[in-house]
Amino acid sequence: MNRRNIIIGIIVLVVLAVGYVGLSGGGMIGAKPTPTPAVALSDLENLVTASGTLVPVRRANLAFKVAGQAAQVPVKPGDVVKAGDLLVALDSADLKAAVAMAQAQLAQATAGATKEDLAVAQANLDTARAQLAKVRAGPTAEDLAIAKAGLDRATAALKDAQSQYDKVKDDPYVGMYPQSAALELASQEYTVAQARYAQVAKGATAEDIRVAESAVAAAQANLDRVKAGARPEEIAAAQARFDQAQAGLAAATLTAPFDGTVATVNVKEGEMISPGVPVITLGDLSNLRLETDDLSETNIARIKLGMPVAVTFEALPAKSFNGKVTYIAPISSEKQGGTNYTIYVELASLDPALRWGMTGHIEINAP
């Protein structure tokens, strides 16, 4: 039952009581009837009442965008903080390392090649050119001699292995003898040496020359790139990696978005934090307003912006505060017991004893 109905009920009871006294005292000599006071029922019919909660105009439930382990929680409920103050920090060792690496890569890209980079690129090109020249020139007498010497050694080893194997070849368990394994290995080495000698004697194929030429072209292109320095797109990519690493590091710290008072802290050092889960509630207690949650749909159409409002609080029932309507919700909010609307009431002044979350009651004369 709202306050308006209570007042109407009290007035009805008073009227009935006065009428009863007048009837019961009608037989008394000299008794004069007491006049019934005039009651402005129209004022009661115009009275709109509702209840609400006192909250900061500026408040926020703060959460991380990334997951991590809480490394620092330097605040507690009731602490007054300034915008930018640290509220919670995640373990960021890996993120700091990523920033340092990205910064080094960006610096290298913008600074250009060092003398060492140029020397390495030039050496690679010289090696590729030498290899191409060697392939085109064909085998030298030294190359043939080396290949022939390898084939001769393999031939001698094969003959020796065959001789040792022949001594035991008639044994039914010859496969288990070391002579058998030695002969197989010698045969494989002879085949490789023979193929190597044939390849050297024949000289490079067209495919060998093509591969060597491709190696020279790649080495030359790399040297040109090193001399020219990083391309604009490479610098942009390095800058993007650095910016991304910095953003990741920044996301590991939760700071106050405005001056205010910490209301709740829902995390402890060492605990894991999930993205999007509020860990800090912050509010600016220097500016509070009353927000209703039970203004019925039968009354909302009678409320206008700027209407004066009388406000009382359960914590201070003997005091009344003046305010005005500064916001009317465009859509209803579902609440148990019916459809309700929210309005904001800004108060001209507040008692220091009033706190965030206290219940207040409003009365609006809405004809």
C-alpha positions in Angstrom: 0.0 0.0 0.0 1.4 3.4 -1.0 1.5 6.5 1.1 -1.4 8.2 -0.7 -3.8 5.3 0.1 -2.7 5.3 3.7 -3.5 9.0 4.0 -6.9 8.6 2.4 -7.7 5.8 4.8 -6.7 7.9 7.9 -8.9 10.8 6.7 -11.9 8.4 6.2 -11.4 7.0 9.8 -11.3 10.5 11.2 -14.5 11.5 9.5 -16.3 8.4 10.7 -15.1 9.0 14.3 -16.3 12.6 14.3 -19.7 11.5 13.0 -20.0 8.9 15.7 -19.2 11.3 18.5 -21.8 13.8 17.2 -24.5 11.1 17.2 -23.7 9.7 20.6 -23.7 13.2 22.2 -27.0 14.4 20.7 -28.9 14.1 24.0 -26.6 16.2 26.1 -28.0 19.6 27.1 -25.9 22.5 25.8 -23.6 20.4 23.6 -22.4 22.0 20.4 -21.4 20.0 17.4 -17.7 20.2 16.4 -17.3 21.4 12.8 -15.7 18.9 10.5 -12.5 20.3 8.9 -12.4 20.6 5.1 -10.1 18.0 3.5 -8.6 18.7 0.1 -9.3 15.3 -1.5 -8.2 16.7 -4.8 -4.7 17.2 -3.5 -4.6 13.6 -2.5 -5.8 12.4 -5.8 -3.1 14.4 -7.5 -0.3 13.0 -5.3 2.0 10.5 -7.0 4.2 8.4 -4.7 7.0 6.0 -5.3 10.2 4.6 -3.7 13.7 4.5 -5.0 17.4 4.1 -4.1 20.0 6.8 -3.5 22.9 6.2 -5.9 25.8 8.2 -7.4 25.1 9.9 -10.7 28.4 8.6 -11.9 29.2 5.0 -11.0 30.7 1.9 -12.7 31.2 -1.8 -12.3 34.7 -2.2 -13.6 36.1 -5.4 -15.3 39.1 -6.6 -17.3 38.9 -7.3 -21.0 41.5 -10.1 -20.7 42.0 -13.0 -18.3 44.9 -13.3 -15.9 46.1 -13.6 -12.3 45.7 -10.7 -9.9 49.2 -9.5 -8.9 48.3 -6.2 -7.2 45.1 -5.1 -5.5 46.1 -1.8 -3.8 42.6 -0.6 -2.9 39.9 -1.6 -0.4 36.2 -0.6 0.0 35.9 3.0 1.2 39.2 4.2 -0.5 38.9 7.5 -2.3 40.8 7.5 -5.7 41.6 9.9 -8.5 41.1 9.2 -12.2 44.0 7.1 -13.4 44.8 5.5 -10.0 45.7 1.8 -10.1 42.9 -0.4 -8.9 44.0 -3.9 -9.9 47.0 -5.2 -11.9 47.4 -8.6 -13.5 50.7 -10.5 -13.7 52.3 -9.0 -16.8 55.8 -10.4 -17.1 55.1 -12.1 -20.4 53.3 -9.0 -21.7 56.3 -6.7 -20.8 58.6 -9.1 -22.6 56.4 -9.0 -25.7 56.5 -5.2 -25.6 60.3 -5.1 -25.3 60.7 -7.5 -28.3 58.2 -5.5 -30.4 60.0 -2.3 -29.6 63.3 -3.7 -30.6 61.9 -4.9 -33.9 60.4 -1.5 -34.6 63.7 0.2 -33.8 65.6 -2.1 -36.1 63.1 -1.5 -38.9 63.2 2.3 -38.6 67.0 2.5 -38.1 67.9 0.5 -41.3 70.6 -2.2 -41.8 73.8 -2.3 -39.7 77.3 -2.9 -41.0 77.1 -6.5 -39.8 73.8 -7.0 -41.7 75.4 -5.7 -44.9 78.5 -7.8 -44.4 76.5 -11.0 -44.0 74.3 -10.3 -47.0 77.4 -9.6 -49.2 79.1 -12.8 -48.0 76.1 -14.9 -48.9 76.1 -13.4 -52.4 79.8 -14.1 -52.8 79.3 -17.7 -51.8 76.4 -18.2 -54.2 78.3 -16.7 -57.1 81.3 -18.9 -56.4 79.2 -22.0 -56.3 77.5 -21.0 -59.7 80.9 -20.5 -61.3 82.1 -23.9 -60.1 79.0 -25.6 -61.4 79.3 -24.0 -64.8 83.1 -24.7 -65.1 82.5 -28.4 -64.6 84.7 -30.8 -62.6 88.4 -30.0 -62.1 91.2 -32.6 -62.1 91.2 -32.4 -58.4 87.5 -33.1 -58.2 88.0 -36.2 -60.4 91.0 -37.3 -58.4 89.0 -37.0 -55.1 86.1 -38.9 -56.5 88.3 -41.6 -58.0 90.2 -42.0 -54.7 86.9 -42.5 -53.0 85.8 -45.1 -55.5 89.1 -47.0 -55.1 88.8 -47.1 -51.3 85.2 -48.4 -51.6 86.3 -51.0 -54.1 89.1 -52.3 -51.9 86.8 -52.4 -48.9 84.3 -54.4 -50.8 86.9 -56.9 -51.9 88.1 -57.4 -48.4 84.6 -57.8 -47.0 83.8 -60.3 -49.8 86.9 -62.3 -48.9 86.0 -62.5 -45.2 82.4 -63.4 -46.1 83.5 -66.2 -48.4 85.2 -67.9 -45.5 81.9 -68.4 -43.6 79.4 -68.4 -46.5 78.7 -72.1 -46.2 77.6 -71.9 -42.6 73.8 -72.2 -42.3 73.9 -69.3 -39.7 76.0 -67.1 -41.9 73.4 -64.3 -41.7 74.1 -63.9 -38.0 77.9 -63.4 -38.5 79.5 -59.9 -38.5 81.1 -60.7 -41.9 77.6 -60.7 -43.4 76.8 -57.2 -42.1 80.2 -55.9 -43.1 79.7 -57.1 -46.7 76.3 -55.4 -46.9 77.7 -52.1 -45.6 80.7 -52.3 -48.0 78.4 -52.9 -50.9 76.3 -49.8 -50.1 79.4 -47.6 -49.8 80.7 -48.9 -53.1 77.5 -48.1 -54.8 77.5 -44.5 -53.4 81.1 -43.9 -54.4 80.5 -45.3 -57.9 77.6 -43.0 -58.4 79.5 -40.0 -57.0 82.4 -40.6 -59.4 80.1 -40.9 -62.4 78.4 -37.7 -61.5 81.6 -35.8 -61.1 83.0 -37.2 -64.4 79.8 -36.2 -66.2 79.7 -32.6 -64.9 76.8 -30.4 -63.8 73.3 -30.9 -65.4 71.1 -28.1 -66.6 69.1 -28.4 -63.4 72.2 -28.0 -61.3 73.0 -24.8 -63.1 69.4 -23.5 -62.7 69.5 -24.2 -59.0 72.8 -22.4 -58.6 71.6 -19.4 -60.6 68.5 -19.2 -58.4 70.6 -19.1 -55.3 72.6 -16.2 -56.7 69.4 -14.2 -57.6 68.0 -14.8 -54.1 71.3 -13.6 -52.5 71.4 -10.5 -54.7 67.8 -9.6 -53.9 68.5 -10.0 -50.1 71.5 -7.7 -50.4 69.5 -5.1 -52.3 66.8 -5.2 -49.6 69.3 -4.9 -46.8 70.9 -1.9 -48.5 67.5 -0.2 -49.1 66.3 -0.7 -45.5 62.9 -1.7 -44.3 60.0 -1.1 -46.7 57.1 1.2 -45.6 54.9 -1.8 -45.2 57.5 -3.6 -43.0 57.8 -0.5 -40.8 54.0 -0.3 -40.6 53.8 -4.0 -39.6 56.5 -3.5 -36.9 54.6 -0.5 -35.6 51.3 -2.5 -35.5 53.0 -5.3 -33.5 54.4 -2.8 -31.1 51.0 -1.1 -30.7 49.3 -4.4 -30.2 51.9 -5.4 -27.5 51.4 -2.1 -25.7 47.6 -2.5 -25.8 47.9 -6.0 -24.3 50.0 -4.6 -21.5 47.6 -1.8 -20.8 44.7 -4.2 -20.7 46.4 -5.9 -17.8 45.9 -2.9 -15.5 42.6 -1.6 -14.2 42.6 2.1 -13.4 39.9 4.5 -12.1 38.1 6.1 -15.0 37.0 9.0 -12.8 37.5 10.5 -9.2 35.4 8.5 -6.8 35.1 6.1 -3.9 35.7 2.3 -4.1 32.5 0.6 -3.0 33.3 -3.1 -3.5 36.4 -5.1 -4.3 35.6 -8.6 -5.5 39.2 -10.0 -6.0 42.2 -10.8 -4.0 45.9 -11.1 -4.9 46.7 -14.4 -6.6 43.1 -15.1 -7.7 42.4 -15.7 -11.4 40.2 -13.1 -13.2 37.9 -13.8 -16.1 37.2 -11.2 -18.8 34.0 -9.2 -18.3 33.4 -10.2 -14.6 33.2 -7.0 -12.5 36.0 -6.8 -9.8 35.6 -3.2 -8.6 32.5 -1.0 -8.1 33.4 2.7 -8.1 31.1 5.7 -7.5 31.4 9.5 -7.2 29.7 10.2 -3.8 29.8 13.9 -4.3 26.8 13.8 -6.5 23.9 11.5 -5.6 20.4 11.1 -6.9 17.3 9.1 -6.2 16.3 6.5 -8.8 12.9 5.0 -8.5 12.0 1.4 -9.3 8.3 1.2 -8.6 6.6 4.1 -10.3 3.4 2.5 -11.8 2.3 2.8 -15.4 -0.9 4.5 -14.3 1.1 7.4 -12.9 4.1 7.8 -15.3 2.0 9.7 -17.9 1.4 12.4 -15.3 5.1 13.0 -14.6 6.9 15.7 -16.4 10.5 16.8 -16.5 11.3 19.5 -14.0 8.4 18.7 -11.6 9.2 19.5 -8.0 9.5 16.5 -5.7 9.4 16.0 -2.0 11.7 13.3 -0.8 12.0 11.5 2.6 14.4 8.8 3.5 13.8 5.8 5.8 17.1 6.6 7.5 16.0 10.2 8.3 12.1 10.0 8.6 11.8 13.4 10.3 13.5 15.3 7.4 12.2 16.2 4.0 14.3 17.2 1.0 13.4 19.1 -2.2 14.2 17.8 -5.6 13.1 17.8 -9.2 12.5 15.2 -11.9 15.5 15.2 -14.3 14.9 12.0 -16.3 12.0 9.8 -17.3 12.7 6.3 -18.7 11.3 5.8 -22.2 10.6 2.1 -21.5 9.3 0.1 -18.6 11.3 -2.2 -16.4 9.7 -5.5 -15.4 9.4 -5.9 -11.7 7.6 -8.5 -9.6 4.0 -7.2 -9.0 3.6 -5.2 -12.2 5.1 -3.0 -14.9 7.1 -0.1 -13.5 9.1 2.9 -14.7 12.2 4.6 -13.5 12.7 8.4 -13.0 15.7 10.3 -11.7 15.2 12.9 -9.0 18.1 15.3 -8.5 18.1 16.8 -4.9 18.9 20.4 -4.0 20.9 19.3 -1.0 21.6 16.1 1.0 22.3 15.4 4.7 25.8 14.0 5.3 24.2 11.0 7.0 22.7 9.7 3.8 24.6 6.9 2.0 24.7 5.1 -1.3 22.0 2.5 -1.4 19.6 4.1 1.1 15.8 3.9 0.4 13.9 7.1 -0.3 10.3 7.9 -0.9 9.0 10.6 -3.3 5.8 12.6 -3.5 4.9 14.5 -6.6 1.9 16.8 -7.0 0.9 15.8 -10.5 -2.5 17.2 -11.5 
